[in-house]
Amino acid sequence: MALYRCNRCGHLSEPADDQIGTTSACSACGTDNQVYPTVAFMRTMLDRYFATRRELSEARAEIERLRLRAGEALPGDAAPIGHTLPMDFDTRNTDHFCSRVQVAPVLDWFRQAGVAADLDPRSLETSGHFDEVSTNIGTHYPQLHEIVERIRAAQKQDYSFINIDLGKRTPAEVKTLNDFCQTLSESGFLSKYLHQDGDQVVRLSLQKADTVRRFFDGGWLSWYSFMLGLRHLVSAGVDFSVARDVSLSWPKDEGHALDLVFLVGQGPPLCVQCRTGAVIPHIDRLIHVRDRLGIAPENYLLCVSDLTELQADELFRRHGLYVASPQTLKAWFETHIPIRSAA
């Protein structure tokens, strides 16, 4: 689709697609303007919008800090909350956590621990579809793990499509799979999804984008854990800061990472490491990060997609490493941060 917007009078129109990249006079005022692809134009506008919102949020927080330093009383003598959520806050569609003000307490904690930490605040934005699709996968993982693994393996081998046989599946399983594939297609995680009523085969054309490849190669579990933690802490009504994909280094000891950090109030951080596939090759490195940071074992969790309860117990007995699955992760958050009951 093509879009024409006059920079002078604001006139909008939808010219033919073959005019994209050309310049023409505005039909309302005669000013020359370029014709843009609609998606690219909207992406630029949204980037500017979210950047402005972040700057406004940071400015408000700075003003609030200055007021408190000056000893001004808040209306109604209410105690300030470190990271006040906006009235229209929605964990599924927000850039609130991208703010430098929001991330600052986590980075301060790392500095005090003597650790060089680096992260991209944009990884905390939830306005795309990664959070929604990951929640779908994590919530229904026993039913969807096969197709997620099929897509991951096919992308690893640079296949352009896969076929899924429906012949041996129950009607409920067929519906779950079709609904999931439809969601993937509508969210841009597939290039194409082909299935007609009565067919025994679903054909999926795969996306080649790096972000989609990383998502199916285990990134979905980090997204799922991130969103589940956000929803729980917001429901608990606590003051917290959060960071994702934190790169860590010490003198002569680099290349480490922490998937998720939740810093709740003045307490110690809650850290979650996410792994899909084989876990054992990562154990020593995971424990090394925990011990170098000085995090209590009960506050450091390994979330694994494919692990039996017996295997999780074995990891705890041998390594003192707490382990959860997508199904038990919520209980871990509830144990550490109980939701306050209504008075």
Buried (B, 14 or more C-beta within 10 A) or exposed (E): EBBBBBEEEEBEBEBEEEEBEEEEEBEEEEEEBBBBBEEEBEEEEEEEEBEEBBEEBBEBBEEBEEEEEEEEEEEEEEEEEBBBEEEEEEBBEBBBBBBEBBBBBBBEBBEEBEBEBEBEBEBBBBBBBBBBBBBBBBEBBEBBBEBBBBBBEBBEEEEEEBEBEBEEBEEEEBEBBBEBBEBBBEBBBBBEBBBEEEEEEBBBEBBEEEEBBBBBBBBBBBBBBBBBBBBBBBBBEBBBBBBBBBBBBEEEEEEBBBBBBBBBEEEBBBBBBBBBEEBEEBBEEBBEBBEBBEBEBEBBBBBBBBBEEEBBEEBBEEBEBBBBBBEEBBEBBEEBBEEEEEE
